[in-house]
Structure formats: C-alpha cells, structure tokens
C-alpha cells in the first residue's frame, strides 16, 4: 500500500496545475464550476458516508475554493 508521502507530490502537482487554471478561466465558467462543486458537496453531505464529505472538501482545498459551512 502506498504511503501518504508518495501521494503528497501528486496532490501538490494537481494543485499547481488546477489553481492557476481556475484563476485564468473566464468568470462565467469559474462560477459554473464552483456551483457544480457546491452541488457536489451538498450531495456528499446528504450521504451517510463521511468519506464523501472528506473527498469533496479535499477538492475544494486543492482548488483553493472556500468550503461553505454545513
């Protein structure tokens, strides 16, 4: 099984690629993307599986989007 140290570089790489892209895209596309993330988070929180919540919040963190409160 891979250790968390092995995954750290991948998470960093994804963040390095996606953060500038999110800042460079047009505001309309950015708003639609963020709306989709918010809807995904709402659906993840509606499930009983806490991993869903953690995963979607992880996406928010990678993309440097503020996670809304419950």
PDB file of N, CA, C and O in Angstrom:
ATOM      1  N   UNK A   1       0.846  -1.186   0.000  1.00  0.00           N
ATOM      2  CA  UNK A   1       0.000   0.000   0.000  1.00  0.00           C
ATOM      3  C   UNK A   1       0.888   1.244   0.000  1.00  0.00           C
ATOM      4  O   UNK A   1       1.910   1.280   0.684  1.00  0.00           O
ATOM      5  N   UNK A   2       0.500   2.249  -0.758  1.00  0.00           N
ATOM      6  CA  UNK A   2       1.299   3.467  -0.866  1.00  0.00           C
ATOM      7  C   UNK A   2       1.171   4.305   0.397  1.00  0.00           C
ATOM      8  O   UNK A   2       0.094   4.409   0.984  1.00  0.00           O
ATOM      9  N   UNK A   3       2.263   4.887   0.796  1.00  0.00           N
ATOM     10  CA  UNK A   3       2.222   5.751   1.977  1.00  0.00           C
ATOM     11  C   UNK A   3       1.748   7.138   1.580  1.00  0.00           C
ATOM     12  O   UNK A   3       1.744   7.491   0.401  1.00  0.00           O
ATOM     13  N   UNK A   4       1.348   7.923   2.578  1.00  0.00           N
ATOM     14  CA  UNK A   4       0.868   9.280   2.299  1.00  0.00           C
ATOM     15  C   UNK A   4       1.966  10.146   1.706  1.00  0.00           C
ATOM     16  O   UNK A   4       1.682  11.095   0.975  1.00  0.00           O
ATOM     17  N   UNK A   5       3.214   9.829   2.014  1.00  0.00           N
ATOM     18  CA  UNK A   5       4.324  10.594   1.453  1.00  0.00           C
ATOM     19  C   UNK A   5       4.377  10.450  -0.060  1.00  0.00           C
ATOM     20  O   UNK A   5       4.727  11.398  -0.762  1.00  0.00           O
ATOM     21  N   UNK A   6       4.036   9.281  -0.563  1.00  0.00           N
ATOM     22  CA  UNK A   6       4.037   9.053  -2.003  1.00  0.00           C
ATOM     23  C   UNK A   6       2.935   9.814  -2.712  1.00  0.00           C
ATOM     24  O   UNK A   6       3.083  10.162  -3.883  1.00  0.00           O
ATOM     25  N   UNK A   7       1.834  10.081  -2.029  1.00  0.00           N
ATOM     26  CA  UNK A   7       0.712  10.793  -2.634  1.00  0.00           C
ATOM     27  C   UNK A   7       0.862  12.304  -2.533  1.00  0.00           C
ATOM     28  O   UNK A   7       0.216  13.034  -3.285  1.00  0.00           O
ATOM     29  N   UNK A   8       1.684  12.781  -1.637  1.00  0.00           N
ATOM     30  CA  UNK A   8       1.835  14.221  -1.433  1.00  0.00           C
ATOM     31  C   UNK A   8       2.277  14.961  -2.675  1.00  0.00           C
ATOM     32  O   UNK A   8       1.767  16.045  -2.959  1.00  0.00           O
ATOM     33  N   UNK A   9       3.204  14.408  -3.413  1.00  0.00           N
ATOM     34  CA  UNK A   9       3.683  15.081  -4.625  1.00  0.00           C
ATOM     35  C   UNK A   9       2.575  15.161  -5.667  1.00  0.00           C
ATOM     36  O   UNK A   9       2.504  16.137  -6.414  1.00  0.00           O
ATOM     37  N   UNK A  10       1.708  14.148  -5.731  1.00  0.00           N
ATOM     38  CA  UNK A  10       0.622  14.161  -6.701  1.00  0.00           C
ATOM     39  C   UNK A  10      -0.406  15.234  -6.354  1.00  0.00           C
ATOM     40  O   UNK A  10      -0.888  15.950  -7.232  1.00  0.00           O
ATOM     41  N   UNK A  11      -0.731  15.338  -5.092  1.00  0.00           N
ATOM     42  CA  UNK A  11      -1.671  16.367  -4.649  1.00  0.00           C
ATOM     43  C   UNK A  11      -1.103  17.751  -4.931  1.00  0.00           C
ATOM     44  O   UNK A  11      -1.817  18.635  -5.404  1.00  0.00           O
ATOM     45  N   UNK A  12       0.159  17.933  -4.647  1.00  0.00           N
ATOM     46  CA  UNK A  12       0.814  19.213  -4.919  1.00  0.00           C
ATOM     47  C   UNK A  12       0.793  19.524  -6.406  1.00  0.00           C
ATOM     48  O   UNK A  12       0.511  20.656  -6.798  1.00  0.00           O
ATOM     49  N   UNK A  13       1.085  18.541  -7.228  1.00  0.00           N
ATOM     50  CA  UNK A  13       1.082  18.732  -8.682  1.00  0.00           C
ATOM     51  C   UNK A  13      -0.304  19.111  -9.186  1.00  0.00           C
ATOM     52  O   UNK A  13      -0.441  20.025 -10.000  1.00  0.00           O
ATOM     53  N   UNK A  14      -1.327  18.419  -8.710  1.00  0.00           N
ATOM     54  CA  UNK A  14      -2.695  18.730  -9.129  1.00  0.00           C
ATOM     55  C   UNK A  14      -3.047  20.164  -8.739  1.00  0.00           C
ATOM     56  O   UNK A  14      -3.627  20.905  -9.533  1.00  0.00           O
ATOM     57  N   UNK A  15      -2.696  20.547  -7.520  1.00  0.00           N
ATOM     58  CA  UNK A  15      -2.957  21.915  -7.077  1.00  0.00           C
ATOM     59  C   UNK A  15      -2.213  22.943  -7.904  1.00  0.00           C
ATOM     60  O   UNK A  15      -2.764  23.993  -8.236  1.00  0.00           O
ATOM     61  N   UNK A  16      -0.954  22.649  -8.242  1.00  0.00           N
ATOM     62  CA  UNK A  16      -0.158  23.583  -9.040  1.00  0.00           C
ATOM     63  C   UNK A  16      -0.738  23.767 -10.436  1.00  0.00           C
ATOM     64  O   UNK A  16      -0.604  24.840 -11.025  1.00  0.00           O
ATOM     65  N   UNK A  17      -1.371  22.748 -10.961  1.00  0.00           N
ATOM     66  CA  UNK A  17      -1.951  22.830 -12.307  1.00  0.00           C
ATOM     67  C   UNK A  17      -3.338  23.469 -12.272  1.00  0.00           C
ATOM     68  O   UNK A  17      -3.644  24.340 -13.088  1.00  0.00           O
ATOM     69  N   UNK A  18      -4.172  23.039 -11.332  1.00  0.00           N
ATOM     70  CA  UNK A  18      -5.565  23.467 -11.339  1.00  0.00           C
ATOM     71  C   UNK A  18      -5.800  24.868 -10.784  1.00  0.00           C
ATOM     72  O   UNK A  18      -6.679  25.577 -11.272  1.00  0.00           O
ATOM     73  N   UNK A  19      -5.038  25.280  -9.779  1.00  0.00           N
ATOM     74  CA  UNK A  19      -5.254  26.615  -9.207  1.00  0.00           C
ATOM     75  C   UNK A  19      -5.062  27.724 -10.242  1.00  0.00           C
ATOM     76  O   UNK A  19      -5.934  28.584 -10.367  1.00  0.00           O
ATOM     77  N   UNK A  20      -3.956  27.737 -10.988  1.00  0.00           N
ATOM     78  CA  UNK A  20      -3.807  28.795 -11.998  1.00  0.00           C
ATOM     79  C   UNK A  20      -4.859  28.701 -13.101  1.00  0.00           C
ATOM     80  O   UNK A  20      -5.307  29.723 -13.622  1.00  0.00           O
ATOM     81  N   UNK A  21      -5.251  27.485 -13.454  1.00  0.00           N
ATOM     82  CA  UNK A  21      -6.288  27.329 -14.474  1.00  0.00           C
ATOM     83  C   UNK A  21      -7.604  27.918 -14.000  1.00  0.00           C
ATOM     84  O   UNK A  21      -8.296  28.593 -14.762  1.00  0.00           O
ATOM     85  N   UNK A  22      -7.950  27.669 -12.758  1.00  0.00           N
ATOM     86  CA  UNK A  22      -9.188  28.195 -12.217  1.00  0.00           C
ATOM     87  C   UNK A  22      -9.165  29.722 -12.186  1.00  0.00           C
ATOM     88  O   UNK A  22     -10.195  30.362 -12.398  1.00  0.00           O
ATOM     89  N   UNK A  23      -8.018  30.297 -11.928  1.00  0.00           N
ATOM     90  CA  UNK A  23      -7.898  31.757 -11.903  1.00  0.00           C
ATOM     91  C   UNK A  23      -7.879  32.352 -13.310  1.00  0.00           C
ATOM     92  O   UNK A  23      -8.235  33.516 -13.493  1.00  0.00           O
ATOM     93  N   UNK A  24      -7.462  31.557 -14.314  1.00  0.00           N
ATOM     94  CA  UNK A  24      -7.323  32.068 -15.682  1.00  0.00           C
ATOM     95  C   UNK A  24      -8.597  31.937 -16.511  1.00  0.00           C
ATOM     96  O   UNK A  24      -8.766  32.660 -17.493  1.00  0.00           O
ATOM     97  N   UNK A  25      -9.489  31.036 -16.135  1.00  0.00           N
ATOM     98  CA  UNK A  25     -10.684  30.854 -16.950  1.00  0.00           C
ATOM     99  C   UNK A  25     -11.638  32.025 -16.762  1.00  0.00           C
ATOM    100  O   UNK A  25     -11.532  32.783 -15.797  1.00  0.00           O
ATOM    101  N   UNK A  26     -12.561  32.159 -17.692  1.00  0.00           N
ATOM    102  CA  UNK A  26     -13.486  33.290 -17.634  1.00  0.00           C
ATOM    103  C   UNK A  26     -14.388  33.172 -16.410  1.00  0.00           C
ATOM    104  O   UNK A  26     -14.649  32.067 -15.933  1.00  0.00           O
ATOM    105  N   UNK A  27     -14.861  34.302 -15.903  1.00  0.00           N
ATOM    106  CA  UNK A  27     -15.689  34.300 -14.695  1.00  0.00           C
ATOM    107  C   UNK A  27     -16.948  33.433 -14.835  1.00  0.00           C
ATOM    108  O   UNK A  27     -17.368  32.802 -13.865  1.00  0.00           O
ATOM    109  N   UNK A  28     -17.547  33.395 -16.016  1.00  0.00           N
ATOM    110  CA  UNK A  28     -18.749  32.593 -16.209  1.00  0.00           C
ATOM    111  C   UNK A  28     -18.457  31.113 -15.990  1.00  0.00           C
ATOM    112  O   UNK A  28     -19.201  30.429 -15.288  1.00  0.00           O
ATOM    113  N   UNK A  29     -17.387  30.623 -16.582  1.00  0.00           N
ATOM    114  CA  UNK A  29     -17.016  29.221 -16.442  1.00  0.00           C
ATOM    115  C   UNK A  29     -16.603  28.930 -15.000  1.00  0.00           C
ATOM    116  O   UNK A  29     -16.948  27.884 -14.451  1.00  0.00           O
ATOM    117  N   UNK A  30     -15.869  29.849 -14.394  1.00  0.00           N
ATOM    118  CA  UNK A  30     -15.451  29.663 -13.000  1.00  0.00           C
ATOM    119  C   UNK A  30     -16.669  29.558 -12.081  1.00  0.00           C
ATOM    120  O   UNK A  30     -16.711  28.697 -11.202  1.00  0.00           O
ATOM    121  N   UNK A  31     -17.656  30.428 -12.282  1.00  0.00           N
ATOM    122  CA  UNK A  31     -18.860  30.395 -11.458  1.00  0.00           C
ATOM    123  C   UNK A  31     -19.622  29.089 -11.649  1.00  0.00           C
ATOM    124  O   UNK A  31     -20.111  28.509 -10.680  1.00  0.00           O
ATOM    125  N   UNK A  32     -19.724  28.628 -12.881  1.00  0.00           N
ATOM    126  CA  UNK A  32     -20.405  27.357 -13.144  1.00  0.00           C
ATOM    127  C   UNK A  32     -19.664  26.199 -12.493  1.00  0.00           C
ATOM    128  O   UNK A  32     -20.281  25.287 -11.942  1.00  0.00           O
ATOM    129  N   UNK A  33     -18.340  26.240 -12.558  1.00  0.00           N
ATOM    130  CA  UNK A  33     -17.525  25.193 -11.950  1.00  0.00           C
ATOM    131  C   UNK A  33     -17.699  25.186 -10.438  1.00  0.00           C
ATOM    132  O   UNK A  33     -17.881  24.129  -9.835  1.00  0.00           O
ATOM    133  N   UNK A  34     -17.645  26.349  -9.835  1.00  0.00           N
ATOM    134  CA  UNK A  34     -17.809  26.437  -8.383  1.00  0.00           C
ATOM    135  C   UNK A  34     -19.216  26.025  -7.968  1.00  0.00           C
ATOM    136  O   UNK A  34     -19.387  25.366  -6.942  1.00  0.00           O
ATOM    137  N   UNK A  35     -20.221  26.401  -8.745  1.00  0.00           N
ATOM    138  CA  UNK A  35     -21.592  25.966  -8.450  1.00  0.00           C
ATOM    139  C   UNK A  35     -21.689  24.443  -8.471  1.00  0.00           C
ATOM    140  O   UNK A  35     -22.364  23.845  -7.634  1.00  0.00           O
ATOM    141  N   UNK A  36     -21.015  23.829  -9.425  1.00  0.00           N
ATOM    142  CA  UNK A  36     -21.009  22.369  -9.504  1.00  0.00           C
ATOM    143  C   UNK A  36     -20.343  21.761  -8.274  1.00  0.00           C
ATOM    144  O   UNK A  36     -20.803  20.748  -7.747  1.00  0.00           O
ATOM    145  N   UNK A  37     -19.263  22.382  -7.826  1.00  0.00           N
ATOM    146  CA  UNK A  37     -18.604  21.900  -6.610  1.00  0.00           C
ATOM    147  C   UNK A  37     -19.517  22.009  -5.402  1.00  0.00           C
ATOM    148  O   UNK A  37     -19.569  21.096  -4.577  1.00  0.00           O
ATOM    149  N   UNK A  38     -20.240  23.121  -5.290  1.00  0.00           N
ATOM    150  CA  UNK A  38     -21.156  23.308  -4.168  1.00  0.00           C
ATOM    151  C   UNK A  38     -22.275  22.270  -4.197  1.00  0.00           C
ATOM    152  O   UNK A  38     -22.653  21.734  -3.155  1.00  0.00           O
ATOM    153  N   UNK A  39     -22.806  21.986  -5.388  1.00  0.00           N
ATOM    154  CA  UNK A  39     -23.853  20.969  -5.514  1.00  0.00           C
ATOM    155  C   UNK A  39     -23.309  19.591  -5.163  1.00  0.00           C
ATOM    156  O   UNK A  39     -23.987  18.793  -4.516  1.00  0.00           O
ATOM    157  N   UNK A  40     -22.083  19.317  -5.592  1.00  0.00           N
ATOM    158  CA  UNK A  40     -21.465  18.041  -5.270  1.00  0.00           C
ATOM    159  C   UNK A  40     -21.274  17.894  -3.761  1.00  0.00           C
ATOM    160  O   UNK A  40     -21.502  16.821  -3.203  1.00  0.00           O
ATOM    161  N   UNK A  41     -20.857  18.968  -3.111  1.00  0.00           N
ATOM    162  CA  UNK A  41     -20.679  18.938  -1.660  1.00  0.00           C
ATOM    163  C   UNK A  41     -22.010  18.710  -0.950  1.00  0.00           C
ATOM    164  O   UNK A  41     -22.081  17.957   0.021  1.00  0.00           O
ATOM    165  N   UNK A  42     -23.047  19.352  -1.431  1.00  0.00           N
ATOM    166  CA  UNK A  42     -24.376  19.177  -0.841  1.00  0.00           C
ATOM    167  C   UNK A  42     -24.818  17.708  -0.932  1.00  0.00           C
ATOM    168  O   UNK A  42     -25.357  17.154   0.026  1.00  0.00           O
ATOM    169  N   UNK A  43     -24.586  17.095  -2.083  1.00  0.00           N
ATOM    170  CA  UNK A  43     -24.956  15.694  -2.264  1.00  0.00           C
ATOM    171  C   UNK A  43     -24.069  14.773  -1.421  1.00  0.00           C
ATOM    172  O   UNK A  43     -24.539  13.771  -0.882  1.00  0.00           O
ATOM    173  N   UNK A  44     -22.791  15.119  -1.314  1.00  0.00           N
ATOM    174  CA  UNK A  44     -21.882  14.306  -0.496  1.00  0.00           C
ATOM    175  C   UNK A  44     -22.287  14.358   0.971  1.00  0.00           C
ATOM    176  O   UNK A  44     -22.247  13.343   1.666  1.00  0.00           O
ATOM    177  N   UNK A  45     -22.675  15.527   1.437  1.00  0.00           N
ATOM    178  CA  UNK A  45     -23.089  15.666   2.836  1.00  0.00           C
ATOM    179  C   UNK A  45     -24.420  14.963   3.111  1.00  0.00           C
ATOM    180  O   UNK A  45     -24.716  14.622   4.256  1.00  0.00           O
ATOM    181  N   UNK A  46     -25.221  14.746   2.065  1.00  0.00           N
ATOM    182  CA  UNK A  46     -26.509  14.065   2.231  1.00  0.00           C
ATOM    183  C   UNK A  46     -26.340  12.549   2.387  1.00  0.00           C
ATOM    184  O   UNK A  46     -27.257  11.867   2.845  1.00  0.00           O
ATOM    185  N   UNK A  47     -25.179  12.027   2.011  1.00  0.00           N
ATOM    186  CA  UNK A  47     -24.950  10.593   2.166  1.00  0.00           C
ATOM    187  C   UNK A  47     -24.502  10.296   3.591  1.00  0.00           C
ATOM    188  O   UNK A  47     -24.114  11.194   4.339  1.00  0.00           O
ATOM    189  N   UNK A  48     -24.562   9.029   3.947  1.00  0.00           N
ATOM    190  CA  UNK A  48     -24.123   8.623   5.280  1.00  0.00           C
ATOM    191  C   UNK A  48     -22.626   8.372   5.347  1.00  0.00           C
ATOM    192  O   UNK A  48     -22.070   8.234   6.436  1.00  0.00           O
ATOM    193  N   UNK A  49     -21.978   8.312   4.215  1.00  0.00           N
ATOM    194  CA  UNK A  49     -20.549   8.002   4.146  1.00  0.00           C
ATOM    195  C   UNK A  49     -19.723   9.270   4.359  1.00  0.00           C
ATOM    196  O   UNK A  49     -19.773  10.168   3.518  1.00  0.00           O
ATOM    197  N   UNK A  50     -18.964   9.376   5.454  1.00  0.00           N
ATOM    198  CA  UNK A  50     -18.155  10.582   5.704  1.00  0.00           C
ATOM    199  C   UNK A  50     -16.999  10.745   4.717  1.00  0.00           C
ATOM    200  O   UNK A  50     -16.477  11.847   4.549  1.00  0.00           O
ATOM    201  N   UNK A  51     -16.601   9.659   4.069  1.00  0.00           N
ATOM    202  CA  UNK A  51     -15.522   9.750   3.081  1.00  0.00           C
ATOM    203  C   UNK A  51     -15.942  10.653   1.919  1.00  0.00           C
ATOM    204  O   UNK A  51     -15.112  11.364   1.352  1.00  0.00           O
ATOM    205  N   UNK A  52     -17.228  10.626   1.566  1.00  0.00           N
ATOM    206  CA  UNK A  52     -17.738  11.507   0.509  1.00  0.00           C
ATOM    207  C   UNK A  52     -17.477  12.965   0.861  1.00  0.00           C
ATOM    208  O   UNK A  52     -17.011  13.744   0.030  1.00  0.00           O
ATOM    209  N   UNK A  53     -17.781  13.317   2.093  1.00  0.00           N
ATOM    210  CA  UNK A  53     -17.570  14.695   2.547  1.00  0.00           C
ATOM    211  C   UNK A  53     -16.092  15.076   2.476  1.00  0.00           C
ATOM    212  O   UNK A  53     -15.736  16.135   1.960  1.00  0.00           O
ATOM    213  N   UNK A  54     -15.246  14.200   3.000  1.00  0.00           N
ATOM    214  CA  UNK A  54     -13.805  14.484   3.015  1.00  0.00           C
ATOM    215  C   UNK A  54     -13.250  14.631   1.605  1.00  0.00           C
ATOM    216  O   UNK A  54     -12.432  15.512   1.344  1.00  0.00           O
ATOM    217  N   UNK A  55     -13.693  13.771   0.701  1.00  0.00           N
ATOM    218  CA  UNK A  55     -13.182  13.818  -0.666  1.00  0.00           C
ATOM    219  C   UNK A  55     -13.553  15.122  -1.360  1.00  0.00           C
ATOM    220  O   UNK A  55     -12.708  15.756  -1.992  1.00  0.00           O
ATOM    221  N   UNK A  56     -14.812  15.522  -1.243  1.00  0.00           N
ATOM    222  CA  UNK A  56     -15.247  16.752  -1.915  1.00  0.00           C
ATOM    223  C   UNK A  56     -14.594  17.972  -1.254  1.00  0.00           C
ATOM    224  O   UNK A  56     -14.209  18.914  -1.947  1.00  0.00           O
ATOM    225  N   UNK A  57     -14.468  17.963   0.065  1.00  0.00           N
ATOM    226  CA  UNK A  57     -13.779  19.068   0.734  1.00  0.00           C
ATOM    227  C   UNK A  57     -12.310  19.110   0.327  1.00  0.00           C
ATOM    228  O   UNK A  57     -11.714  20.184   0.250  1.00  0.00           O
ATOM    229  N   UNK A  58     -11.737  17.961   0.071  1.00  0.00           N
ATOM    230  CA  UNK A  58     -10.366  17.875  -0.426  1.00  0.00           C
ATOM    231  C   UNK A  58     -10.262  18.563  -1.793  1.00  0.00           C
ATOM    232  O   UNK A  58      -9.288  19.265  -2.063  1.00  0.00           O
ATOM    233  N   UNK A  59     -11.266  18.359  -2.651  1.00  0.00           N
ATOM    234  CA  UNK A  59     -11.287  19.044  -3.947  1.00  0.00           C
ATOM    235  C   UNK A  59     -11.339  20.555  -3.761  1.00  0.00           C
ATOM    236  O   UNK A  59     -10.653  21.293  -4.467  1.00  0.00           O
ATOM    237  N   UNK A  60     -12.147  21.014  -2.814  1.00  0.00           N
ATOM    238  CA  UNK A  60     -12.215  22.446  -2.510  1.00  0.00           C
ATOM    239  C   UNK A  60     -10.834  22.965  -2.104  1.00  0.00           C
ATOM    240  O   UNK A  60     -10.405  24.026  -2.557  1.00  0.00           O
ATOM    241  N   UNK A  61     -10.147  22.214  -1.251  1.00  0.00           N
ATOM    242  CA  UNK A  61      -8.821  22.635  -0.782  1.00  0.00           C
ATOM    243  C   UNK A  61      -7.816  22.695  -1.924  1.00  0.00           C
ATOM    244  O   UNK A  61      -7.050  23.652  -2.032  1.00  0.00           O
ATOM    245  N   UNK A  62      -7.818  21.680  -2.768  1.00  0.00           N
ATOM    246  CA  UNK A  62      -6.879  21.660  -3.895  1.00  0.00           C
ATOM    247  C   UNK A  62      -7.103  22.864  -4.802  1.00  0.00           C
ATOM    248  O   UNK A  62      -6.148  23.472  -5.284  1.00  0.00           O
ATOM    249  N   UNK A  63      -8.363  23.203  -5.029  1.00  0.00           N
ATOM    250  CA  UNK A  63      -8.699  24.291  -5.949  1.00  0.00           C
ATOM    251  C   UNK A  63      -8.734  25.655  -5.282  1.00  0.00           C
ATOM    252  O   UNK A  63      -9.035  26.660  -5.924  1.00  0.00           O
ATOM    253  N   UNK A  64      -8.427  25.687  -3.993  1.00  0.00           N
ATOM    254  CA  UNK A  64      -8.378  26.935  -3.228  1.00  0.00           C
ATOM    255  C   UNK A  64      -9.722  27.659  -3.271  1.00  0.00           C
ATOM    256  O   UNK A  64      -9.781  28.876  -3.442  1.00  0.00           O
ATOM    257  N   UNK A  65     -10.808  26.884  -3.111  1.00  0.00           N
ATOM    258  CA  UNK A  65     -12.158  27.419  -3.032  1.00  0.00           C
ATOM    259  C   UNK A  65     -12.618  27.235  -1.589  1.00  0.00           C
ATOM    260  O   UNK A  65     -12.424  26.168  -1.005  1.00  0.00           O
ATOM    261  N   UNK A  66     -13.223  28.264  -1.016  1.00  0.00           N
ATOM    262  CA  UNK A  66     -13.639  28.198   0.372  1.00  0.00           C
ATOM    263  C   UNK A  66     -14.773  27.192   0.551  1.00  0.00           C
ATOM    264  O   UNK A  66     -15.766  27.224  -0.176  1.00  0.00           O
ATOM    265  N   UNK A  67     -14.613  26.306   1.518  1.00  0.00           N
ATOM    266  CA  UNK A  67     -15.635  25.306   1.819  1.00  0.00           C
ATOM    267  C   UNK A  67     -16.736  25.970   2.640  1.00  0.00           C
ATOM    268  O   UNK A  67     -16.466  26.531   3.702  1.00  0.00           O
ATOM    269  N   UNK A  68     -17.982  25.910   2.153  1.00  0.00           N
ATOM    270  CA  UNK A  68     -19.064  26.515   2.934  1.00  0.00           C
ATOM    271  C   UNK A  68     -19.379  25.692   4.172  1.00  0.00           C
ATOM    272  O   UNK A  68     -19.160  24.480   4.189  1.00  0.00           O
ATOM    273  N   UNK A  69     -19.884  26.334   5.191  1.00  0.00           N
ATOM    274  CA  UNK A  69     -20.281  25.633   6.405  1.00  0.00           C
ATOM    275  C   UNK A  69     -21.495  24.767   6.153  1.00  0.00           C
ATOM    276  O   UNK A  69     -22.191  24.917   5.149  1.00  0.00           O
ATOM    277  N   UNK A  70     -21.734  23.867   7.073  1.00  0.00           N
ATOM    278  CA  UNK A  70     -22.883  22.954   6.910  1.00  0.00           C
ATOM    279  C   UNK A  70     -24.187  23.641   7.181  1.00  0.00           C
ATOM    280  O   UNK A  70     -25.244  23.017   7.089  1.00  0.00           O
TER     281      UNK A  70
END
